[in-house]
Amino acid sequence: MKFLIPIKRVPDPNVRIRVKADGSGRETEGLAFAINPLDLTALEEALRIRER
């Protein structure tokens, strides 16, 4: 059985996101990214199913 799990990279939820000084968006320099928590759960479940 094959699984396709789409994974999205999102800003780390434990890091405060800063807005650029001119207000045009968020400041991404030095910002840590992580896998979306819901995508991580889906990936773990797919691995459990495959191991069975």
C-alpha distances in whole Angstrom, upper triangle without the diagonal:
4,7,10,13,17,19,23,26,28,32,32,33,35,37,40,40,43,44,46,50,50,48,45,42,41,41,38,40,39,37,34,30,27,24,24,24,22,19,19,19,15,14,15,13,10,11,12,9,7,11,11
4,7,10,13,16,20,22,25,29,29,30,33,35,37,37,40,41,43,46,47,44,42,39,37,38,35,37,36,34,31,27,24,21,21,22,19,17,17,17,14,12,14,13,9,10,13,10,8,12,13
4,6,10,12,16,19,22,25,26,27,29,31,34,33,36,37,39,43,43,41,39,35,34,35,32,34,33,31,28,24,21,18,18,18,16,13,14,14,10,9,12,10,7,9,12,10,9,13,14
4,6,10,13,16,19,23,23,25,28,29,31,30,33,34,36,40,40,38,35,32,31,32,29,31,31,28,25,22,19,16,16,17,14,11,13,13,10,9,12,12,9,11,14,13,12,16,17
4,6,10,13,16,19,20,21,24,25,28,27,30,31,33,37,37,35,33,29,28,29,26,28,27,25,22,18,16,12,12,13,11,7,9,10,7,6,10,10,8,10,13,13,13,16,18
4,7,10,13,17,18,19,22,23,25,24,27,28,30,33,34,31,29,26,24,25,23,25,25,22,20,16,14,10,10,12,11,7,10,12,9,9,13,13,12,14,17,17,17,20,22
4,7,10,13,14,16,19,20,22,21,24,25,27,31,31,29,27,23,22,22,20,22,21,19,16,12,10,7,7,10,9,6,8,10,9,8,12,14,13,14,17,18,18,20,23
4,6,10,12,13,17,17,19,17,20,21,23,27,27,25,23,20,18,19,16,19,19,16,14,10,9,6,6,9,9,7,9,12,12,12,15,16,16,18,20,21,22,24,26
4,7,9,11,14,14,16,15,18,19,21,24,25,23,21,18,15,16,13,15,15,12,10,6,6,5,6,10,11,9,10,14,14,14,16,19,19,19,22,24,24,26,28
4,6,8,11,11,13,11,14,16,18,22,23,20,19,15,13,14,11,14,14,10,9,5,6,6,6,9,11,11,12,15,16,16,18,20,21,22,24,26,26,28,30
4,6,9,8,9,8,11,13,15,19,21,18,18,14,11,11,9,11,11,7,6,4,6,8,9,11,14,14,14,17,19,19,20,23,24,24,26,28,29,30,33
4,5,6,8,9,13,15,18,21,23,21,21,17,14,13,11,13,11,8,6,5,5,8,9,10,13,14,13,16,18,18,19,22,23,23,25,27,28,29,32
4,6,8,9,13,16,19,22,24,21,21,18,14,15,14,16,14,11,9,9,8,10,9,9,13,14,14,16,18,19,19,22,24,24,25,28,29,30,32
4,7,9,13,16,19,22,24,22,23,19,16,16,15,16,14,11,9,10,10,13,12,12,16,17,16,18,21,21,21,24,26,26,27,30,31,31,34
4,6,9,13,16,18,21,19,20,16,13,12,11,13,10,8,7,9,11,14,14,15,18,19,18,21,23,23,24,27,28,28,30,32,33,34,36
4,6,10,13,15,18,16,17,14,11,11,11,13,11,9,10,12,13,16,16,17,20,21,21,23,26,26,27,29,31,31,33,35,36,37,40
4,7,10,13,15,13,14,10,7,7,8,10,10,8,10,11,13,16,16,17,20,21,21,24,26,26,27,30,31,32,34,36,37,38,40
4,7,9,12,10,11,9,6,6,8,10,11,9,12,14,17,20,19,21,24,24,25,27,29,30,31,34,35,35,37,39,40,41,44
4,6,8,6,8,6,4,6,9,11,13,12,15,16,19,22,21,23,25,26,27,29,31,31,33,35,36,37,40,41,42,44,46
4,5,5,6,6,5,5,9,11,13,13,16,18,21,24,23,26,28,28,29,32,33,34,36,38,39,40,42,44,44,46,48
4,5,8,9,9,9,13,13,16,16,19,21,25,27,27,29,32,32,33,36,37,37,39,42,42,43,45,47,48,49,52
4,6,8,10,11,14,15,18,18,22,23,26,29,28,31,33,33,34,37,38,38,40,43,43,44,47,48,49,51,53
4,6,8,10,13,15,18,17,20,21,24,26,25,28,30,30,32,34,35,36,38,40,41,42,44,46,46,48,50
4,7,9,12,14,18,17,20,20,23,25,24,27,29,29,30,33,34,34,37,39,39,40,43,44,45,47,49
4,7,9,12,15,13,16,17,19,21,21,23,25,25,27,29,30,31,33,35,35,37,39,40,41,43,45
4,6,9,12,10,13,13,16,19,18,21,23,23,24,27,28,28,31,33,33,34,37,38,39,41,43
4,6,8,8,11,13,16,19,19,22,24,24,25,28,29,29,31,34,34,35,37,39,39,41,44
4,6,5,8,10,13,16,17,20,22,22,22,26,27,26,28,31,31,32,34,36,36,38,41
4,5,9,11,15,18,19,22,25,24,24,28,29,28,30,33,33,33,36,38,38,39,42
4,6,10,13,17,18,21,24,23,23,26,28,27,28,31,32,32,34,36,36,37,40
4,7,10,14,15,17,20,20,20,23,25,24,25,28,29,29,31,34,34,35,38
4,7,11,13,14,18,17,17,20,22,21,22,25,26,26,28,30,31,31,34
4,7,9,12,15,14,13,17,18,17,19,22,23,23,25,27,27,29,31
4,6,8,11,11,10,13,15,14,15,18,19,19,21,24,24,25,28
4,6,8,7,6,10,11,10,12,15,16,16,18,20,21,22,25
4,6,5,6,9,10,11,12,15,16,17,19,20,21,23,25
4,5,5,6,9,10,11,13,14,15,17,19,20,21,23
4,5,5,6,9,10,11,13,14,16,17,19,20,22
4,5,5,6,9,10,11,12,14,15,17,19,20
4,5,5,6,9,10,11,12,14,15,17,19
4,5,5,6,9,10,11,12,14,16,17
4,5,5,6,9,10,11,12,14,16
4,5,5,6,9,10,11,12,15
4,5,5,6,9,10,11,13
4,5,5,6,9,10,11
4,5,5,6,9,10
4,5,5,6,9
4,5,5,7
4,5,5
4,5
4
